[in-house]
């Protein structure tokens, strides 16, 4: 019943921007976040945000990415600016319920290339 649906991925040139969205349904959620996984690499945490809007980021995206959420819409966002080829990965939405159930989106491909 719980479902996380991601959108907004695509191909963008270096220095460009993308905005990812994750619409969650079926529950309320405490912490939410974005992860990414490049081919041959482990999934890594990109950014997290609490219900109150407190956010943190992995060092490599600080100053370039902004995570936000709309609690009324159960939607999570990731604004990605100044994109680099190193940002190329499948990006996954993650959400945790108050009962510590963890859910994942299907992933959306972000490709940064000239």
SULFENKA-V452207 format. One record per residue. N is the residue number from 1. RES is the residue in one small letter. SS is DSSP state (H for helix, E for strand, - for the rest). PSI is psi in whole degrees, -180 to 180 (none if undefined). Layout:
n=[N	N]
res=[RES	RES]
ss=[SS	SS]
psi=[PSI	PSI]
This chain:
n=[1	2	3	4	5	6	7	8	9	10	11	12	13	14	15	16	17	18	19	20	21	22	23	24	25	26	27	28	29	30	31	32	33	34	35	36	37	38	39	40	41	42	43	44	45	46	47	48	49	50	51	52	53	54	55	56	57	58	59	60	61	62	63	64	65	66	67	68	69	70	71	72	73	74	75	76	77	78	79	80	81	82	83	84	85	86	87	88	89	90	91	92	93	94	95	96	97	98	99	100	101	102	103	104	105	106	107	108	109	110	111	112	113	114]
res=[x	x	x	x	x	x	x	x	x	x	x	x	x	x	x	x	x	x	x	x	x	x	x	x	x	x	x	x	x	x	x	x	x	x	x	x	x	x	x	x	x	x	x	x	x	x	x	x	x	x	x	x	x	x	x	x	x	x	x	x	x	x	x	x	x	x	x	x	x	x	x	x	x	x	x	x	x	x	x	x	x	x	x	x	x	x	x	x	x	x	x	x	x	x	x	x	x	x	x	x	x	x	x	x	x	x	x	x	x	x	x	x	x	x]
ss=[-	-	E	E	E	E	E	-	-	E	E	E	-	-	-	-	-	E	E	E	E	E	E	E	E	-	-	-	-	-	-	E	E	E	E	E	E	-	-	-	-	-	-	E	E	E	E	E	E	-	-	-	-	-	E	E	E	-	H	H	H	-	-	-	E	E	E	E	E	E	-	-	-	-	E	E	E	E	E	E	-	-	-	-	H	H	H	-	E	E	E	E	E	E	E	E	-	-	-	-	-	E	E	E	-	-	-	E	E	E	E	E	-	-]
psi=[-35	133	136	122	121	154	167	-7	169	-167	131	150	154	138	-10	-174	151	153	116	145	148	113	118	144	160	-3	172	158	142	-101	144	159	171	135	163	154	121	157	132	2	159	155	135	150	132	-51	151	159	138	174	-31	-6	8	124	152	159	153	147	-35	-16	-2	134	-12	-37	148	123	141	167	151	101	-35	-32	-2	45	136	143	154	108	121	115	164	49	144	156	-31	-15	-7	124	171	126	132	136	140	142	145	131	166	-17	16	29	131	136	154	146	176	-15	146	135	130	121	122	110	149	none]
